[in-house]
Amino acid sequence: MTLLVLVGTVVGANLLNRTADATDKLLLGVQPAQTEAYRLQAALVNQETGIRGYAISADKRFLTPYTEGKKNEAQSADRLRRLVGDRPDLRADLDAVERQAAQWRLTYAEPLVGSVTPGAPKAVDLRKVERGKEDFDKLRKSWADQNAHLTRVVEDGRAHIAHERTLRNSVLVAMVAAFLLTGLVLAVFVRLLVTRPLERLRTASRRVAGGDFDHVITGAGPADLTAVAVDVEGMRKRIVAELDASHTQQRILTTQAADLDAQAVELRRSNVELEQFAYVASHDLQEPLRKVASFCQLLEKRYYDKLDDRGRQYIDFAVDGAKRMQVLINDLLTFSRVGRLTDDRVPVGLDKTLEKAMMNLAAAVEESGARVERPQEMPEVVGDPTLFTMLWQNLIGNALKFRHPDRAPQVTVTCEPDPDEPGSVQLSVTDNGIGIPGEFADKVFVIFQRLHSRDAYGGTGIGLALCKKIVEHHGGRIWLDTEHTDGTRFRFTLPVATAPDEPGITQEKALT
């Protein structure tokens, strides 16, 4: 198609140039030459008329057409020679006319002018007039030949223009037909080489998209289309591989789900057994421990004076062990019951649960001479009031128990919006006690983990683990603030309760 366009452009431009050249030669060359020939002939006629009038009247005014005619003849001849310079035949006609005109002036006109006396008319010599007429008739015959030649050249030019136009139109029609035929051929080729392979590729792609993932996509046609088919086939292979992997993963997940269901059943069975154990521990184990402690005390009371110091010490060890076993069992029962036996979800005022915890710790506060600072108001949260009371009691009780020996306990409770979790409140319990080293920030929340010996500080090592379980059970988190070094500071977060009539209440509104 590009070659056809280039050839058509060259041929069309050539034909247009040829038609334009033929038209320019006719309009700018031959036809103006014909007009100048008429002007030349008119100038000669004016010369002949002026000579005859001057010969008859001897009036010099009749010489004006003669002299003007000579001037016009020279100008017309000069212009005509420029116009027909490339045509030897027309230039020969002009030379013949000029030669005969000069001969006529030399043999007739000039002698006649010289023989006439201005202002003295005389009889005209008829023989001279006749001879001059014969010479001028020869001149007329020459310009008649010139006119005939010019007319023939004009007709030839018009015929040449018509021929060029016919040739141009024919070639342009042929070019249009060639363009149409080439376009039809190209359409057929596109249909055969591009459209059909593209339709096959589309059909194969739709077949794969419909679920036949094993159908192989083959490429045909142009290189670009083949490359696209190869890429689509590669994509199909990757999809099939991913699908197989997904099916394998699905089978694994199904197996894992079945295992999880079995584990859930086993876990429920284990929980039932754990509840049964808790019941046994709270009833059947408590009674033997009470008997052991009671009879040891009776034994000490009755045979106190008969026992030596070592015997009385053994009895004290037995009584103390029984009591500590009772405390441990009670603490374990309390830890296991968090979120399992009681799961109350009611709005709870943190200030009310803190007040109840302070009432339970009133004796310890009075004995240690502690001073407790607390907010006037705290927001409501949703949860179990008993668990929150237990949370405050353990945190503040630890602050009183692990106090510094050289100063009275100072406990500060704060409450502020949580900057990291909108809709939650961040609380802290800070004391000026002995503190906890930073490397034990995680260990203190592990059950039965103690940083001090039992002789130095009593307890079972379950208090902070219980606090962690209570906070996490209510959707919060608790941690040791290691940046506080002058004592101990525990921080924990809790979601703020939303009022039923104000579902979009913000944390700041809840705090105020």
Secondary structure, 3 states (H helix, E strand, C coil): CHHHHHHHHHHHHHHHHHHHHHHHHHHHHHHHHHHHHHHHHHHHHHHHHHHHHHHHHCCHHHHHHHHHHHHHHHHHHHHHHHHCCCCHHHHHHHHHHHHHHHHHHHHHHHHHHHHCECCECCCCCHHHHHHHHHHHHHHHHHHHHHHHHHHHHHHHHHHHHHHHHHHHHHHHHHHHHHHHHHHHHHHHHHHHHHHHHHHHHHHHHHHHHCCCCCCCCCCCCCHHHHHHHHHHHHHHHHHHHHHHHHHHHHHHHHHHHHHHHHHHHHHHHHHHHHHHHHHHHHHHHHHHHHHHHHHHHHHHHHCCCCCCHHHHHHHHHHHHHHHHHHHHHHHHHHHHHECCCECCCEEEEHHHHHHHHHHHCHHHHHHHCCEEECCCCCCEEEECHHHHHHHHHHHHHHHHHCCCCCCCCEEEEEEEECCCCCCEEEEEEEECCCCCCHHHCCHHHCCCCCCCCCCCCCCCCCHHHHHHHHHHHCCCCEEECCCCCCCEEEEEEEECCCCCCCCCCCHHHHHC
